[in-house]
Amino acid sequence: PCFNPQKRLKRGSPALCSYSDLKRDSGIPERVTLKKEIGLLSACTIIIGNIIGSGIFISPKGVLEHSGSVGLALVVWVLGGGIAALGSLCYAELGVTIPKSGGDYSYVTEIFGGLMGFLLLWSAVLIMYPTTLAVIALTFSNYVLQPVFPHCVPPYIATRMLSTICILFLTWVNCYSVRLATRIQDTFTVGKLLALGLIITVGLVQIFGGNYESLTPQVAFMFNKAPSIGQIALAFLHASFAFSGWNFLNYVTEEVVDPRRNLPRAIYISIPLVTFVYTLTNIAYFSSMSPEELLSSNAVAVTFGEKLLGMFSTLMPISVALSTFGGINGYLFTSSRLCFSGAREGHLPSLLAMIHFKHCTPIPALLVCCTATIVILCIGETHSLINYVSFINYLSYGVTIASLLYYRWKKPNLYRPIKVSLLVPVCYLLFWALLLGFSLHSDPLVCGVGLVIMLTGVPVYFLGVYWKDKPKCIYDFTEWATYLGQRVFFVVYPQIDPIEVAEWTDRSSFTSKASGPL
């Protein structure tokens, strides 16, 4: 392709190649843009695949520890799914009303303005998604290496190297083809459901064989120490880590086929299914493991397999590895679109808003996500950051759903293909406020660090985004770096379809009566 250094724009704009220059090359598509290749099945697998990653194999220990009993732990899992369902209904309305990729960030930026949106973007790019990816990748490595090191913890270097190789490979897949990435997501989502199905089936066999002592009401709700409300809130935070990802389809809205139809359908199918599977999986755990055994285990699924599967116990670490592998792919796919959307709004370097001229994949954004995750991996132990990630997640969910209520008041005549009852966002926000309030009271350090991480974005926003009259040398460097990135990665700005833009503009001719409440 032609990258002509003479084709400069005004000061502050990067050197760009026009599409007409590129079109002369053979094999270039008629229109360089993100492709709509995510149908209903792939949309469901993106939600399910992102939710079912490492959380169901890590969080049961934390939920049980903070809830204090088997019965209350199961209640937390069921209610956690119900809360995720309430939130997903709100996201369905936002997703079809503002059909832009970027999820929370795009909605909050559109409704509350640049600063609030940038703070969500900053915390997500800096800590939330790289840390989550690192935790999933380390879980993948630990379970893959567990048969190799059956009597000890896998070496630190080995787990980091395998995690890095996995992340690099899946980054390459996502850079090469959207279709290949979605096919991997489809395949491994089916695989992880089969793995959890194996756990559930073995657990049900145990229950029908009479091994359900821990699940009887008189034992299940037996507390060694009555948990405080703050401890129950922390149990919900651990469960929320396992459910995180329920909103990730909203990050790739522009790549969904007929999003106004398939986005809500995928949400309605996926969230109840995951809640059902999670609850049955935890019941299966408790059918064969005492609470003390579960709390002492660092790999719940492996301990479960060793107790019940005998010579086939190696199936369990393999199944978990497959599950986490698909989770890494899903997180890379969706989190890269967040960087892409942030750059398109001018909140990140413009190079991240460009896509490969032939493969139509956001290569620079994918590489940023890959690099940030590897850096987090190299820092050291990441499991201690799960609480910070869960707190920031819930904080961003609450702000986004509050923006739904504000948008209803601000633009009552905006056409909304889906319009949920006001009780849905109000109930979610009430639970959200109670959860964060009691979490802050119970563990102020975790919540305080989460807030500090988010607020560090304020000076970055004013220096990097709000301040327009920067010295000429800064603009020159940015222009040169963008031009160099285009030459290295063969990327250009995607073309914008005016029809798609018109879909989310305020069409005052439509009234809110055009769509009834769910």
N, C-alpha and C positions, 0 to 999 in steps of 0.2 A: 504493500500500500504506500501511498504518497503522504509523507509527513513534511510539508513544505514550511521551513522556518520563516519564509517571507510572509506567510499568511497569519499576521498578528492582529489581535483585536486591540481594543483600547486598554489603557493601563489598568492592571488589576485583573485582566482576563487572560486565561492561558492560551497558548498557541494551539489551534485546533485544525484538524483536517476535515474538510467538508465531505459529506457523503458522496457527492458527485465525483470527487477525486477517487474515492475508494471503489465506486461501482464499476470502474473499468476492469477490476480484477474478476476473474472467473470464480464461480462458486460463492459469491457474496449474495445474501438474500436480498429480495426486492426492498425490504424494509428492515433496518437494523433497530430492533426493539426487543424488550423482554417478551418471550414467547408464551402464549397461553396454552400450556401443555398439561395443566393440572386438572383432571376431571374429578368426578365425585369420589371414585375409588381412591385416587391418589391424594385427594384432599383429606379423606378419612385417615389414610395411612400416615399423612404428615402429622395430624393431631395425635393419633394413637401412638405413632412412633416417637414423637417428641415427648409425650407424657411418660410412656413406658420406656425409660432408659435405665438409669441405675437406681432411681429413687425407691422402687419397690424392694430392692435388695439391700438398701442402706437404711431407709427411714423407719422400718418396723421397730428397730432397736430404740431409736430416739422417741418415737411415739409411745412405746410401752414404758420407757423409763420415766417420762414426764407425766403420763396419765396415771401410772401407779397400779393399774389392774388390766387384766385381759379384756374384760367387758367394756370398760371405758375406752380402751384403745380401739376396739372395733367400732364403737360409737363415733370416735373421732374420725376414723377412716370413712364411714358412711356420710357423716356431716361434711367432711372435707370435699367429697364428691358432689354433694348437694350445693355447697357454696361455689364450687367451680362451675356447676351448671347454671346458677344464677348469674355469675359473671359472664359466662359464655353467651347467654341470651342478650345481655347488654352489648357485648362485642359484636354480636350478629347484627344488631341495629346500626351500630357505628360503622361496621364493615361495608354494609350495603348503602349507607347514606353518604359516606366519604370513601369511595372505593379506590383508595390509594394504598400501595404497599407501605410497610413501616409500622403497622399496628399502633400500639400505645403512643409512640412518638409522633406519628403523623396526625392522629386524632387530637392530641393535646396541643400540638403546634398550631393546627388549624383553628382550634377553639379558644385556647388560652394564650396563644402567642409564642414567640420564639424562645424566650428565656425559660419558661416552664418546660417546653418541649426539649430544649437543649439539656436541661438537668436530667431528664429521663434518659436521653441519648447518652450523655456523659457517663452516668452510673452504669448503664447497660454495657457500653463499649469498654469501659475501664475495668469493671470488676464482675458484673453479673454474669454475662454470657461466657467470657473466657474462663471464669472460675467453674461454672457449671460444666462447660466442655471438658475442663481439666479433670474434674471429679469423675465424670463419666468415662473418660479415657483411662484414668487410673483404675477404675473399677474393671474395665475391660482387660487391662494388663494383669491385674491381680488374679482374675478368674482364669485367664489363659495360662498363666504361669503356675497356678495352684497345683495342677497334676505333676509339674516338673519339680516343684518344691513341696512335697506333700506334708513334711513334718516341720516346716519353718516358714517364716514370712519371706516372700520373694525379695531378692536384693533390690535396693533402692535404684541403682543404675539400670538394672534390667527392666523394671516397671516403667521408668521414665523413657528409656529408649524405645520400648515397644509402643508406648502411648504416642510418642512423637512420630514414629513410622506410620501408625494408624491415621493420625491427624493429617500428615502430609499426603498419604495416599488418597484419602477421601477429599481433601482439598483439590487434588489433581482431578478427581472424578467430577467434582462440581464445576471446576473450571472448563472441563472438556465438553460437558453436555448436560443440559437440564433434564433431558429425557432419561439419560443413563442414571442420573442421581435419583430421579423419582422411581425408576425401576428398582434400584437398590433399596430405596425406602419401602416400596411395596413388598418386596421379597422378605426383607428382614423384619418388617412389622408382622407378617404372617408367622415368621419363625419365632418371634418373641411371644406371640399369643399362644403358639403351640407349646413353648417352654413353660409358660404360666399354666397352660392347660394341663401339662404333665403334673405340675405341683398340685393343682386343684384336684385332679383325678386321684392321685395317690392319697391326698388328704381325705377325700370323701371315702375312699376305701377304708382308711383308718377309722373314720367316724362310724361307718356302717359296721365295722368290726368291734365297736364298743369303746374305742379309745377317744373319749371326748370329755374326760374328767375336767380339764382346764376350761372347758366351754360351758359347763353347767352353771346356772345363775348363781348358786351359792358360793361357788369357787371363783367364777369369772369376775365377780364384783367384790372380791375380798382384798382389802387394802392393807398393806403393811404400814403405810403412812398415808393419811388422807392428803391428796394433792391440793395445792392452793389453786385459785383461779388463774394466777400467773403461770403456774406449771402447766395447767391445761392449755393455756394460750400458747406456750412453747411447744406443746405436743401438736397443736394445730399447725404451727410453723413448720415442724418437721414433716407433717403430712403434706403441707403445701409444696414442699420441695419435690415430693413424689408426684404431685399433680401439676407441677409447673410445666408449661408447654401447651396448656389447653387453648391459649390465645394465639398460637404461632401461625395458624393459617392466615390470620389477619396481616401477617408480615409479608405475605406473598399474594395479596389480593389481585394485583395486576396480572398475575400469571395463572389465575384460576379461570377455567372456562365457565362462562355465564355465572359470575360470582354472586349475583343477586339471588340465584336459585341454589347453587351448589354450596356456597359458604354456610348459610344457616342449616342446610340439610346435613352437611358433614359434622357440624357442631352437635346437632340433635342426635345423630347416630353415635358419635364417638364418646362423648362425656359419660352417658349412662353405661355404655359398654365397659369403659375403663373402671368406673366406680364399682360395677358388679364384679369384674375380674379382681380388682384390688382387695375387695372385702373377702371374696372366697379364698384368695391366696393367703391372707392373714389367718383365716379360719383354718386353712390347711397347715400353716406353720404351727398354730397352737394345738392342733390335733396330735402332733407327734413330738413337740418340744415344750418343756416346762418354761414358765417365764424366766426362771434363772438361767436355763440353757440358752434361751434367745438373747438375753442381756449379755451373756459372756461370749457370744459368738461374734466374730468379726466378718463372717461371711455366712449369712443366715441360710441362703439357698444351698450352699455346700454342706453345711451341718445337717440340713434337712435331708439332702441326698445321701450322705454317709449313713444316716440312721435308717433310711427306708429302702434305698435302691440297691444296696449291696454292691455287687460287681459292676452294676451299671451306674454307680455314683458319679463317674466321670462325665456322664451326660449333663449333669447339672452345671458344672462350671463352663462347659461348652455352650450350653443354652444361654446362660447369662452373658457370656462373651458375645454371642450373636445378637442378643438383645441390646447390649450397650454399643455394639458396632453400628447398628441401625440408628441408635439414639445420637451418636456423634454425627452421622451423616445428616440427620434431620436438623440438628442444632446449627451445623455449618451452613446448611442451605438457607435457613430462615434468618439467622443472625447476620449473615452477609447482606441480606436485603435491608436490614436495619441501617447498616453503614451506607448502603447505596441511597436509601431514602434521605438520610441525614446530609449526605453530600449534595443531593439534588436540591435540598432546601437552603444550601449555603452554610450549613453548620459544621461541615467537615470539608477537607480538601476536595476540590472539584474532580480530581482524578478518580476518587472513589465512586463518582456518579457515572462512570463510563463503563461500557461493556465491550466485549470482544466483537470486532466487526463481522466475524463469520459465525462463531459459536453462540453469540448473543448471551454470554454469561458475564457477570460482574467480577472479573478476575481481580482487580485491585482490592475490592472490598473483601473478597474471599481470602486474599493473602494477608490482609490486616487482621482478620479474625483468627487465622491460622497462627500468625506470629504472636498475637497477644496471648493465645492459649499456651503456646510453647513457653513463653516467658513465665506465665503463672506456674507451669509445670516445673520449671527450673528453680523457682523461688523456694520451694519446699513443700511441706504438708499443706494440702488444700482442704481437707475435711473440716477443719476448724472454721473455714469461711462459709460453710453451708448456712449457718444462722444469719450471717450478714446478707447472703444472697436471698434467703427467704424473706427477710425483712424488707429489702429493697424491692423485691418482687411484689409483695403485698402493698407496699407504699405506692408503687406505680399503678397497680390495679385500681386502688381506691381513687387516685387522682383522675385516672381515665374515666371511670364510671361516674365520678362527680362531674366531669366535663359533659357527659351525656345529658345530665339534668340541666346544666347551664345552657347547653345548645338547644334544648327543648324550649327554654325560656327566651333565649336570644333570637332564635329563628323558628318561631312556631309554624310558619307557613312552608318550611322547607319540605320537599317531597321525601318521604321515608317509606321505602318499600316494605320494611318491617318496623313495627312500632310496639315495643313491649309495654306491659302495664307498668305504671310508676311504682307499684309495690316491689317490683323486681329490683331496680337499682337502689331503692330506699332500704329494703331488707339487707341487701348486700353491704351497703355503706354502714348500716348499724352494726352488723357483725364485724365489719372491717375496723370500725372505730374501737369497739370493745377489744378485739384481738390485739391491735397495736397498742392500745392503752395499757392493757394488762401485761403485754410483753415488755413494754418500756419500764413498767414498775418492777417486773420480775427480774429482768436482765438489762439494766440500763446501758451497760457497756456495749453489748451487741447492737442495740438499737442506736446508741449514740454514734458508734463507728459507722453504721449504715448511713445516718444523716450527714455525718462529716464527709463521707465519700461523695454523696450527692451534692453537697453545698460547695465542694471544691471546684465545681463547674462554674460557679458564679463569676469569679475573676477571669476564668478562661473564656467565658462567653463575651464579657465586655471587652477583653483585649483582642480576641480572635474574630468575633462576629460583629459586635455592635460598633467597634471603632473602625470607621471607614477610611479616614485620612491617615493611613499608615505611611511610613517613609517609602520612597520609590524603590529602595533596595530590597524591601520585603516583597513588593509586588513583582519585581524582576526575578527574584529567587523563586517565588511561587510559580511564575510563568515558565521559567526554565525547568523546574522540577516536573511540572505537569507535562510539558512537551517531551521531556526525557521519558516519563512514564508511558506516554502514548507510543513512543518508538519501541520501548522494551516489551510492552504487553499487547500492542496492536489493538488499542481500544479507542472508541469514539463515544460521543454523547448519543444515547438512543434517540430515535425520532419519536416525536410526540404526536399522537393522533388527536386532532381537535374534538372528535366525537367522544373519545374517552374522557377528555378533560371536562366536556360539557356534562358528563354524567354526575359529577359531584358539585357542580355549581348551583347556586341558590336559584331555583326556578320558582319564583313567587306565584306563578300561575297555578301551581299545585298547592293544595292545602293539606294540612295534616289529616284531613278526613279521608284522604285517598288510601290510607292503610289503617286498618283497625288494629286494636291491641291483640297480642297473642293470648 
